[in-house]
Amino acid sequence: MIGFELTDEQREMREMARRFAQKEIRPIAAEYDEREETPWDAVKKAAAAGFFSYYLPKRYGGGDVTDKLTQALVHEELAWGCAAARSIIGATALAAIPIVLAGTDDQKFKFLSEFSYDAKPAIGAFALTEPSAGSDAASLATEAWRDGRHYILNGYKHFISNAPIADIFVIFATVNISRGHKGITAFIVEKDTPGLIIGKKEKKRGLRASPTGTLAFEDMAVPVENRLGEEGEGFKIAMQTFDITRTHIAAAAVGIARAAYEYALQYAQERVQFGKPIIQHQAIAFMLADMATQIDAARLLTWRAAQLAEQGRPCTQEASMAKLFAADTAMKVTTDAVQVLGGYGFMRDYPVEKWMRDAKIMQIYEGTAQIQRLIIARQIAKG
C-alpha cells in the first residue's frame, strides 16, 4: 500500500526546519545576497540547532536522524528560507556523506565529529569538478601518486561549493589516468594541509551568499590513512553519494519553487486590474494552477527517491528523475512568478527575482539536466 502520511517525527523535524527558516534565514536572505557574503550568524545558529549534524550517526556526535525522507523535508524548508544558506549546509553534507558511506571508524570519529560541533562546526567541501571534467567527471586530471605513507596530489579544481570557507575537503584524484574512472580515488584533506591552495571566490548570478571557489594542489602530501576507501573506489563513492544528495537538491528546488509560488499567489489575490484581483483572470489562474501541480509532482518524485534510498534499494534512476524534474520545475515556477508580478517581479525590491536567479543552478550542479537525462536513459535501457 502506498501512503503519503508523514510520521510524527518527520512532521516535527519539518516544522523545526520551517520555523528556523522563517525566523533566522528569510529576514537576512536579501541582505547577504546583495552583499555576496556568508551569513555567519545564521550559520552558527543553524549549527546550534543541529542542522549541520542531525543526519549523522549519534556515536559521531550527530542527531541520528538518518531517515532520507526526513532529510529531504529539511532541505525543502531551508531552501524555502534561502537557497544559499541551505547550500552551505548542503555542501557540507555532500562532504560528510562519503565519509559516512566509505570511511573507516577512525575517519568517522575524527572528521564526522568535527561536523557535529554545535558552536563552530567544520564546513565541508566536495571537490570533484575540474575545468576539463565537469559533466564527464571520470576524465578528471588531478593526479595522486603514493610515496611511502603519503599520497602526493597535484591538480586543480573549480566551481567547488564552500571552497573559500571549508575546513574539511573530500578530494577526488586519479592514481592511474589510463584506467579512467577505475583509477579515481578519494581523499580527506584538512584546510591547513601544505600544498593546498584556496583560489579565487567566484562571482555568481545566484546563491550569492554561498561561496564557490577554486582549489589547487601543489605537491600536497596526504597521509595514507586519509584515503577514503580503497584505490580506485573514488568514482563509486561519488556516485553513491549523489544517489542521496541529488534528493537534497531536488528538495531544495521544491523549496525555492514553493517560495515563489506562495508569493505569486498572495500577490495575485491582492493585485487588482480591470476591476478584480488578477487571480480571477484565467490567464493568471491557469499559471498558478500549473505551478501548484508541478510543485506537488516534483515533491512526490523527491519523496519516492528518498524512500528508496532509505530502504537501501537502487535509486539512481529515481534520484535523477527527481533532481531533473524538480530543478526544471523551480526554473519554470520562479520564471512564472516573475511574470505574475510583472514589472515588480523584475525589481530587486521583490524576492521573486532572487528566487529565479537561485533556481538556475539547480539545473546545473550535481549533474546538469542533460546529464540527468543521460543517466535516466542508460538506466531504462538496462531494463
N, C-alpha and C positions, 0 to 999 in steps of 0.2 A: 504494500500500500504506500502511495506517495503522500507525504504530508508537508505542509508549509508552516506549521506552527513551530515557533522557537521555544526552546526550553527557558525556564525561569532564569538560569544562569546566563544564557545568551542575551535575553532581554535586558538583564541587569547590566551586563558589560556594554551593550549598545547604548543604553541610557547614560551610563557613566561617560562614555566617549562623546555622546551628543552634548551633555552638559558642559564638558570640558571645552569642546569646540566652540560652543556658543559663548561661553564666558571668557575664555582665555585666548582663543585664536581669531575668531571673527573680528573682534574690535580692533586688532592691530594688523590685520592682513593687508589692507590697502597701504598703510604707512610703510611697512617693511618692503612691500612690492615696489613702491615708489623709490625708496632709498637703496634697494637692492642689497640689503643687509640681513644677516642671520638674526632671527628674533630670539636671542639667547635667553631672555626672561621666560618666554613661552617654552623653550626647550627644557629649561631647568624645571619648570612646573610640570611639564609632561613627564619628565623623569621621576619627579616626586610622586606623580600619580600612577606610575608604573607602566607607562605606555612604551618605554624602551625595553622592557624586560618581561611583561606579563606573559608572553608566549614561550619563554624559556623554561626549561625544567627547574623545579624547585631546588634540587640539590646543587644547582649552579647559581642560586640566588634569584631565580626568576619566579614568576607568579604561577607557573604550571598550567596556564590556560593554553593548552596545546591544540585545542579543537580548531580546525582550519576554518570552519564557518564562522566561528566567533571572531577570528582574526579578520575575516572579510568584513564583518559588520563594523569592526573598529575602524578599519581603513576607510570605509564609506563615510563614516561620521567625521573623521578627522579631515578628510578631503573636502567635505561639505563646509568645514570651517575655513580651511585654506590648504590648497593642494601643495604649496611649497613647504609649509610646516609639516604636513604629512610625509612629504618626500624625504625630509631629513630623517624622520623616524623610519620610513620605509627602506631607505638606502642603508641604514644601519642594520635593519633586519636582513637585507639582502647579503650583508657580510656575515651576519651571525648564523644564518640558516645553514650555509655549507659546513660550518663548524659543528652544528648540531647533527647534521647528516653524516659527516665523514671524520670528525675529529676524534682523536684519542681521548681517554678520560683526563689525562694531564692537560691536553689542549683545552678541553671544555672547562675544567676548573680554573685554568689561568685566564682564558680570554672571555668566556661567557660571563664569568663573574664580574669582569670589568664593564661589560654592557649592562650589568644589573645594579650598578651603584645608583642610589637614589639622588645623592647630592650632585654629582657630576659624572654621568655615565660616559663610557667611551663612545665616541662616534665612529661608526664603521663605514667603509667604502669597499665596493666590489669592482676590481679593476680587470676587465676583460677586453673592452673595446680599444682598438688601435686605428690609426689613420687608414691602414690598408686592410683592416679586419674589423668591419662593423657588422653588417648582416652576415658576412662569411667569417664567423668567429673562429672557425677551425684553421684559418690561414694566418693566425697571429704570428708575429715575427720576434717577439720578446723571447730571448734565449736564457736558459738556465743550464749550467754545467756543474757537475759535482766535483768539489775539491776537498777531499777528506770529510770533515764533519760539517761542511758548509756547501751550499749551492751559491754560485756566483751568477747574478742576474744582470743582464744588460738589455735595454729596450726603452720603449716609450708607450704611454697610454694617453688617451684623450677622451673627453666627454664623460668623465668619471664623477658621478654624483657624490657630494660630500668631500671630494679630494682636498679642497683647501682647509677643511676643518677636522679631518678624520684623525683618529688616534690609532686605529687598527685597520689594516688593509688585507683583503684576500686578493692575491695577485696571481694571474694565470700566465704561465710561460711554457715554452716547449723545451724539452730535453733532447729532442731529435726532430728537427724541422721536416726531415724526409718522411716521417711517419704520419704527418698530417695530424688529425685530431687525436690519434693514439699516442702522440708524444706530449700532449698538453698535460701539465702538472700544476697543482695549486699550492700556494704558499701563504702562510700567515706572516705579515710583516708589521712591525710597530713603527710609529712615525719618526722616532729618533734614530732609526737604523742608518748608519753611514752609507752613503751612496744613493739614498732615496731623496729625490729632488722634487719638491712640490712646485709645479709650474703656475702658469697664469690662471686666474679666475676668469671664466667665460662671461661675456655679456649676452644675456638671453632675452628672447621675446616674452616667455612665460616662466613660471616658477622662479621668479627673480629673487625671492628671499631664500631660495635653496641653492647653495653654492655648488658649482660644477667647475672642474678644472682638469689640468693635465698633470701627468706624472712622468718622471724619467728615472731610469735606473742605470747607474754608472758603477760597474764592478761592485754591486750591492751584495754583501755576504749575508745569506740567510741560513741559520742553523738547520741541520737535517731534521731536528725534532720539530721544526715549524712547517715541515712539508705536510700538506693536508691530503691524507690518503696515500696511495702508492704512486710511483712514477707512472704517467700515462693515464691516470684516472681523473684528471682535472676536467676534461670536457664532459664526462659523465656526471661529475659532481655539479658542474654548472647547469646542465640540462635538468637534473633532478631538482635543483634549487628553483629554476624557472617554472617547473610544474606547480610549485607552491606560490612563488611570488607573483606570477602572472595573474593569479586570482586577486592578489593585493592591488595590482594595477587596475584590473577590471573593476574592483570595488571602488577604488579611488575615482575612476572615471564616472561611475554611477553617482558618487557623491558630488562631483562637480556638476554633472547634468542636473541632478536634483536641485542643487542650489540655484542654478539658472532658471529652471522651470518654476520653482516656487516664487522667485522674484518676478518673473514674467507674468505668472498667474495673478499675483496680487496687483501688479501694475494694470493688467487688463481689466481687472474688476473695478479699478478706481478711475482709470483714464476714460474720459467721456469725449466722444466725437460723433457728429451727426445726431446729437440728442440722446445718446445712450452709451453705457460702458462698452468699450471696444470688444469685450468678450462676447457680447451679444451679436457681433458681426461674424458671419460664418467664416470669413477668411481667417480671422484670428482664432476663433473657437476651434477650427479644424487643426490649426497649427498646434495649439495646446493639447488637443486630444492625441495627436501623433506623438508629441513629446512625452506625455504621460505613459502611453503604450510602449514606446521604445525604452524608457527607463525601467519599467517593470520587466520587460523581456530581457534586458541586459542584466538586471539583478538576478533573475531566475537562472540564467546561464552561469552567472558567477557562483551562485549558491550550489548548483549542481557540481561544478568543477571542484569547489571547496569540499563538498561532501565526499566526492570520490577520493580526493587526496587524503581526507581524514580516515577513510576506510582502507587506505593503503592499496587502492585499486589503480590501474593505469588511467591516467587522466591527461596525457599530453595533448590529445585532440581537443578534449573538452576545455582545458585551460586556455588553449589557443583560440578556440571559438569564443570563449567568454571575453578574453582580452581584446580580440578583434572587434566583436560586436559592441562591447561597452565603450571602447575608445572611439569608434565611429559614431556611436550614439552621443557621446559627450561633445564631439565636434559639431554634430548636427544640431543638437538641442541648444548649445550655447550660441551658435550662429543664429538660430531662430529666435532665441531670447533677445538678442541684439535687435533683430528685425521687429519684434513685437514692440520694443521700446522706441523704435525709430531713431531719430536724431539723438535722443537721450542715451540710447544704448551705445552710441559711438563715443560718448564722452566719458572721460576717466573719473568724473564725479559719481558715476553709477557703476556698480560692481560687475555688471554682465560682461563688459569688455575685458575685464581681467579674467573672468572665468573662460571666456573664449580663447584668450591667449594661453591660459594654463592647459586648456583641453588639448591643444595641438600635440603636445609632447606625448600624450597618451597613445597616439598613433605611431610613435617613433621608438621610444626607449623600451628596453627589454624585448626587442624584436619588433620591427615595423609591421604595419598592417599587411604589407605584401609578404613578409616572412611568415606571419601567422597563417596566411592563406596557403603558402607553400607547405608548411607543417601539416595543416589540415588535409591538403591534397595528398600528401605522402601517406598520412595515416589511413585515409579512406581507400587509397589504392591497395593498401595491405589487407583490406577487408576486416 
